[in-house]
């Protein structure tokens, strides 16, 4: 294991300390907040002020109060995929008619909030709205951030218009990012039903990792310094799955999802780990479209908080390369391997 110079370590430590990260609250015990959210499972949205009181009473800090609100939303509001799919179809249909598109958007907003309040079902806009509303009733500054969200199932048509919303919350005079929609659960591909499956990694998520698949309309909501991410870079970035948020503070390389490289190309993978991450089993699933195999990276190195891997592509072909850590799928890359002409 190579040790970096002291100046590099201090620089990295400074960056981690000044950015808004969930480990800012390592000394805060969220167990009471989580219990409070669980105790109110199934509560209605008929009395929002009463719900906020029940979720936050006796909790001492804004961080705990926000945690209780966020946990309740993520575990009690269902993602309505049918509502999302209908909105996507309508927006595509009206994309060349601005008046019809605006009329549909106004009509759909009313439907979103009606469905949310009556049935506790919604899409990202509703998730962000209810988190903001409950937080503000608890005197916590919380904003709705609109922009683009990139998923493994998205195509270029999904990114013509803003397609996602999430939250920023101010705690201890610093802003933090959360995505209650993606944190709440998943769609069962067999029956289309929503399944609650809370992902804690999207609670006060690392801004630089968040930027891999979240592109805000207003640049300052990236929440990290020296922001140079362009929309083109965002679209070209690798696929990073929700489980990556449990482990990583930053995705460093590879920079792109699609890559063309020569035979015997050595891929370098590099990530910045969260301070409490402790990955044990690291594998690559290599799929050439016909066969797939699970292999260990050629090299695995831990350098303080950095995880570095290498793997050599020795044969021509096109490969989907899936990174798995402790059995969880965290990232995907595509490599087309060619033999250069002489």
N, C-alpha and C positions, 0 to 999 in steps of 0.2 A: 504493500500500500504506500503510495507516494504522499508525503505530507506537504501541504502548500506552505509558502512563506507566511510568516506571522501577519504581514500587512494584508495579505489576501484574506486570511481568516478574519481579521478585524473588520475589513471592508464588508465581507459577507454578513458578519454579525450586525454591523451597523444598518445594512439594508433591511435585514430581517426585523430589526427592532423598530425602524421608523415606518415601515409599511403596516397597514392594518391587517393583522393576522389573528386567527382564532386563538393562538397560544398566548395572546395578550391577556387572556382570561384563564390561564392555567391554574391560577390560585383561587378561582371562583368555583364553588361546588354547585353544579346545576341540578343536582338530584331533587331538591325541593321544588324547583321550577318544573321539572319533568313530572313529578308526582302530582303537582297542581294541574298540569295539562291532562294527565290521565284521569284524575278525579272528575274532570268535567267532560269526559268522553260522551259524545252523543248530544251535548247541549245544543239548543237551537240558536238561530241567529235573529230571533224576534226582538231580543233586548240586548243590543250590543254593549251598552254601558254596564248592564248587570253581568254580562259574560266577562268583560274586562276586569270588573271588580273580583269576580270569583277566580279568575286566572292569576291575578297579581297580588291579592291581599297577603300581607305578611312577608312578601318577598322584599329583600332589602335594597337591591341594586337595580338600575335600569337594565343591565345585562341579563339578570335573572328574570325580570318582568318580560323583557322582549323574548327571551328563550321560551317562556311558558306560552306566550301568544303564538309564536312561530311553530312550536311543537304541536299546539292544539290544531292550528290550521292544517299542518302537514298530515295529521293523523285523523282528521275529521271531514275534510273537504276532498271530494273525489274529482279527478280529472275526467272531463266529459269528452271523450275522443270523437263521438258523433257530432257534437257541437263544433269542435275544431275542424273536422272534415267538411262540414257544411259550409263553414265560413271560408275555408280554403277554396272550395269549388266556386262559391259566389264571387269571391275576389278575383279569381282567375277569369270568370265569365265577364265581369265588368271592368277588367283592367284597361280597356281601351275607351271606356265611357266614364269620365270623371264624375259626372252628375249622378249616375246610377250607383257608382262605387261609393260616393259620399252618402247617398241615401241609405244604402245597405249598411254601411258602417254605423250610422246613427241608429238604425233599427236593431242591429246586432248588439250594440252596447246595452240597450235596454233589456234585450233578451238575456244577455250574460248575467246581469245583476239580478234579474227576476229569478232565473234558474239557481243562482248562487244562494239567494236568501231563502227561497222556498224549499230547495232540494239539496242544498250543500253540494252542488255539482257545478263545475265551471271549467274555464281554460286559463291560460297564464295571466290574462288581463284581470280576471276575477281573483286569482290567488294573490297577485300583487296588490290589488285594491283592498282586499279584506285584511291582509297583513298591515298595510298602511293605516287603514281606518282604526283597527283595534289598537295599534301602537300609538296613534295620535290621541286616542281616548285615554291612554295611560300616560300622556304627556311625554312621549318618546318621539323624537324627530325621525320620521321614516318617509322615504320617497319611492315613487314608482319610476323605474328606469325602463324606457322603451328602446328597442333596437332589434338586433338579429340574433337568433339562437341557431347554432349549427349542430345537427345530429347525424348519426350514422345512416339514417334513412332519408335524409334531405337530398333534393336535387336543385339545380340552378334556378328553377322556377320559384322555389321557396324563398329566394333571396332578392326578388325584384322589389319587394316592399318589406318594411319592418314586420317581423313575424313572431316576436317574443317580448315578454315583459318580466321584470324581476324587481328586487328591492335593494335599496341602500338604507342603512340605519345608522344613526349617529349615537355612539356610546363613548363616554369618557372623552368627548371632544374629538373623536376620530370617526370617519365613515367606514362602514363595513358592508360587504356584499353578501346577499343571500338569494337563492333561487328556490322558493317554496314549491313551484310546479314540479321541477325535476326531482326535488327531494322527497316528494310525497309518495311516489310509487311508480308502477309500470303497468302497461297494457298487456293483458294475457293474449298472446298471439293466437291461441287456440279458439277462444270464444269472444274476444274483443272486450272483455270486462276489465275494469280497472282494479288493480290489486295494491292495497297499501303496502309499501315496503320502504320505510323511512331511511334516507341516506344522510347521515350526519355530516358528511364532508362538504355539503353545500350550505351549511350554517356558518356564517362569517368566513366565507371561502377566501382562499389566497387570490388576490387580484390578478397576478400574472398568469396563474393557471386558468382562472375564470375567463381571461381574455382569449384563450384558445377557441372557445365555442360561444362566447358572448361578445357582441360588438355593439356598444351603446351609441345612440344617435348623437349624444353630446360627449365629446372626447374626455372631459374632466371626470366622467364616471368610470373610466378605466381604473382610477384610484392608484396608479403607480406612476412614479416619475419617469421622465424621458420616454414618454409614450410615442412610439414611431410606427405602431401597427397600422397598416393600410387595410382597406377593405379587401383588396386583392390578396394580401397576405393572410387575412382571416379566412377567406374562401379556400386558399390553397393549403391551409394548415392541416396537420394530421387529425384523425379522429381520436378524441380523448373521451373515454366513457366516464359515467358518474362515479364508478368505484375508484378512479384515479384521484378523486378529491379526498379520499380517505388517507392517501399515502403521500401525494406530491404537493409541494409548495409552488413548483414551477416545472414546466416542460421546456427543455433547452434544445435538444435535437433528437431526431431529424426535424427539419423545419417544414417539410412538405409531406402531404399525403401521397401524391404521385411523383415517382422518381424514375429516371432512365439512367442506368449505370452500366459500365463494362463488366465483362466476366472477371471474377476474382475481386470484385469490389468489397471493401471492408466497411460495413455500416457502423457508425458510431451512434450509440444511444446515450443520452445524458439527461438526468433529472435532478432536481433539488428536492430532497425529502423534507417532510414535516419533522420537527424535532422529536415527536413521539412515534414516528414510523419505525418499524423493525421488520422489514421484509425478509422472509426466510427462503421461500422457493420461487425462483425466477426462471421462467421458460418462454420459449418462442414457439408459436404454432405457425408452421409454414404451409401454405396452401397454394398449389399451382393450378387449381381449377379441376384437377383430376384426382390427385392424392393430397393428403395432408399428413404432416408428421410433427410431433412435439420434440423439440431439441433444447438443449441448454445453450445459452450464448457462449461464444468462444472464450470470452473473458468477462468476469464480473468483478468490479472494483468499487469499494466504498471509500470515499475521500471526504471525511467529516460528514457533512449533510448531502454530499453529491453521490449519486449512484451512476456509474458508468458501465456500459455494456458494449461488446463488439460482436459482430457476426459477419462471416464472409460468404458471399453469394458466388458459388463456383461454376454454376451452369446457366446457360441461356434459358430464357423463359420469363413468364410473368408470375409474380408471387404476392399473395396477400400475407403480410407478416403481422401476427397478433401477439402483443406482449401480454403475458399473464403473470401476475404476482400473487402467490399464495392462493392459486386457483381462481383469482378474479381477473376478468378481462379489463385491461386499463387503457390500451391504445392499439391503433391499427395503422399500418403503412402499406403502400403498394409499390413494388419495385419491378420494373421491366429491365431484364438483364440482356444485354446485346454483346455481340462480338464486334469490336471496332474494325472498320475496314483498314487494310494496310495502305 
